[in-house]
Amino acid sequence: MNNNLTQKRIDFLAKDYSRGFIKYCGLQALKIKKGSFESQVLIGENHRTQDHFIHAGLMATMADHTAGYSAFTMVSEDYRILTIEFKINFLKPAYGSALKCRSHVINKGKHIIVSESKVYDVRDKSEKLVAKGIVTMMAVPAEHIAKTKF
């Protein structure tokens, strides 16, 4: 792939991003470029803890999944991305009306890709950095996944 993504690839990634559990959580793609991906979720009461903060599990899911799609921008359509490991630091409680996540690839090897995710709490019109994650992923040929028996 060259340095730019085709509109067809961008459209595919945006649609593919919000399926299954991620759709249930309400995460949506915002901006997609080669090596970076931005997502958002509008916060409902179902995303909050008993103390009305945004649940850390939602932030971790968002950081992991958005990082995966930043990596997905770096490989051909013949590959899928699987998380090997991730670490997240929660910096502040989140309590706003939305979360945004900006992820970008910080290292791309032949099969291993590492991305950094920053999660922001949207409070009124400002954004506060509330979590930062590092996600290590593996690019796997799609044909190998298709052969896996679940």
Backbone torsions as a table, in degrees:
resi	resn	phi	psi	omega
1	MET	NA	146.0	177.4
2	ASN	-81.5	-168.4	-176.4
3	ASN	-75.0	-11.6	-178.7
4	ASN	-115.7	150.3	174.8
5	LEU	-94.1	144.6	175.0
6	THR	-74.4	158.4	177.1
7	GLN	-62.3	-34.7	178.0
8	LYS	-61.3	-44.1	179.9
9	ARG	-67.1	-42.0	177.8
10	ILE	-60.6	-45.5	179.1
11	ASP	-61.7	-42.5	178.3
12	PHE	-61.4	-49.1	-177.9
13	LEU	-62.3	-41.0	179.6
14	ALA	-62.0	-43.7	-179.7
15	LYS	-71.1	-44.1	-177.1
16	ASP	-65.0	-31.3	-177.8
17	TYR	-57.5	-38.8	-171.8
18	SER	-105.6	66.0	176.9
19	ARG	-124.6	161.7	173.6
20	GLY	55.9	-131.4	-177.4
21	PHE	-57.8	-37.7	-178.7
22	ILE	-65.3	-39.7	176.1
23	LYS	-63.7	-42.9	177.8
24	TYR	-57.4	-39.6	179.0
25	CYS	-72.9	-21.3	178.6
26	GLY	93.3	12.2	-179.9
27	LEU	-73.7	140.1	179.8
28	GLN	-134.8	146.6	175.5
29	ALA	-74.1	141.7	176.6
30	LEU	-114.9	-58.7	-177.6
31	LYS	-131.9	135.9	-177.8
32	ILE	-131.8	124.1	174.5
33	LYS	-138.1	162.3	177.8
34	LYS	-60.6	120.8	178.8
35	GLY	87.3	-1.4	178.4
36	SER	-147.3	154.1	-177.4
37	PHE	-150.4	136.8	177.7
38	GLU	-124.8	137.2	-179.3
39	SER	-133.1	169.3	-179.2
40	GLN	-149.1	151.2	169.6
41	VAL	-137.6	131.1	174.1
42	LEU	-84.8	130.0	-170.8
43	ILE	-85.5	128.5	173.4
44	GLY	-112.7	174.2	179.3
45	GLU	-60.9	-29.0	179.4
46	ASN	-68.3	-12.4	178.2
47	HIS	-92.9	-3.6	-171.8
48	ARG	-101.6	156.8	175.5
49	THR	-86.0	179.3	176.8
50	GLN	-62.1	-19.9	178.4
51	ASP	-100.0	9.0	175.4
52	HIS	75.4	9.3	171.4
53	PHE	-80.3	161.1	173.8
54	ILE	-74.1	133.2	-174.1
55	HIS	-62.7	135.1	179.2
56	ALA	-61.2	-31.7	178.4
57	GLY	-63.1	-36.0	176.3
58	LEU	-66.5	-42.8	179.6
59	MET	-65.2	-40.5	178.8
60	ALA	-66.3	-42.6	177.6
61	THR	-60.0	-45.1	-179.1
62	MET	-63.0	-43.9	180.0
63	ALA	-62.8	-44.2	-179.8
64	ASP	-66.5	-50.9	-174.8
65	HIS	-66.9	-41.1	-179.8
66	THR	-67.7	-38.4	174.7
67	ALA	-61.0	-40.8	178.6
68	GLY	-59.2	-39.1	179.9
69	TYR	-78.3	-24.2	171.1
70	SER	-65.7	-38.5	176.2
71	ALA	-68.4	-38.0	-179.3
72	PHE	-61.3	-26.4	177.2
73	THR	-70.7	-14.8	-174.3
74	MET	-96.7	-6.7	-176.7
75	VAL	-118.9	163.7	178.7
76	SER	-75.0	170.8	179.6
77	GLU	-63.5	-14.3	-178.5
78	ASP	-82.1	-0.5	-177.3
79	TYR	-119.4	155.6	171.4
80	ARG	-122.9	161.7	-177.5
81	ILE	-115.3	128.7	176.9
82	LEU	-123.2	133.6	177.7
83	THR	-73.2	133.2	175.4
84	ILE	-97.0	-41.2	-175.6
85	GLU	-159.7	148.0	168.6
86	PHE	-148.8	151.6	178.5
87	LYS	-129.5	138.0	178.8
88	ILE	-134.2	140.6	173.1
89	ASN	-113.5	126.3	174.7
90	PHE	-93.2	119.1	-172.5
91	LEU	-93.5	-34.6	-178.8
92	LYS	-151.9	155.2	172.8
93	PRO	-66.6	144.8	177.2
94	ALA	-105.9	137.5	-178.3
95	TYR	-147.5	7.6	-175.2
96	GLY	-77.3	-162.0	-175.5
97	SER	-92.7	-10.5	-179.8
98	ALA	-159.4	162.5	169.0
99	LEU	-120.8	143.9	169.7
100	LYS	-122.2	145.1	177.0
101	CYS	-128.3	130.0	175.4
102	ARG	-118.1	119.8	-178.8
103	SER	-120.7	143.1	175.0
104	HIS	-145.0	147.8	179.8
105	VAL	-71.3	128.9	177.0
106	ILE	-108.4	-15.2	174.8
107	ASN	-157.4	128.3	177.8
108	LYS	-123.9	116.3	172.6
109	GLY	-101.0	-169.5	-179.4
110	LYS	-63.8	-41.8	-179.7
111	HIS	-126.0	-21.1	-177.1
112	ILE	-105.3	129.6	-179.6
113	ILE	-127.3	134.8	178.3
114	VAL	-117.6	130.2	178.4
115	SER	-125.5	154.3	175.0
116	GLU	-111.2	135.6	177.2
117	SER	-118.5	137.7	172.5
118	LYS	-121.1	126.7	-179.2
119	VAL	-107.1	129.6	-177.4
120	TYR	-116.7	136.8	173.9
121	ASP	-89.2	122.2	179.4
122	VAL	-90.2	113.2	-178.2
123	ARG	-120.8	111.2	-173.0
124	ASP	57.0	-113.3	-180.0
125	LYS	-111.0	6.2	-179.8
126	SER	-105.6	161.6	176.6
127	GLU	-122.7	132.4	177.7
128	LYS	-118.0	129.1	176.8
129	LEU	-67.7	120.3	-176.8
130	VAL	-118.7	-15.7	179.4
131	ALA	-156.9	150.5	178.7
132	LYS	-139.4	131.1	-178.4
133	GLY	-130.9	154.1	172.5
134	ILE	-120.2	126.8	-174.5
135	VAL	-124.0	127.0	176.2
136	THR	-105.1	128.9	-175.4
137	MET	-130.5	162.0	176.2
138	MET	-120.4	134.0	172.9
139	ALA	-86.9	120.5	-176.0
140	VAL	-120.0	132.8	175.8
141	PRO	-55.2	133.2	-178.3
142	ALA	-56.6	-34.6	-179.7
143	GLU	-62.2	-30.5	178.2
144	HIS	-71.0	-36.5	178.6
145	ILE	-69.7	-39.1	-179.2
146	ALA	-61.9	-27.3	-178.9
147	LYS	-85.0	-11.8	-178.5
148	THR	-70.6	133.4	177.0
149	LYS	-95.4	125.1	179.6
150	PHE	-103.3	NA	NA
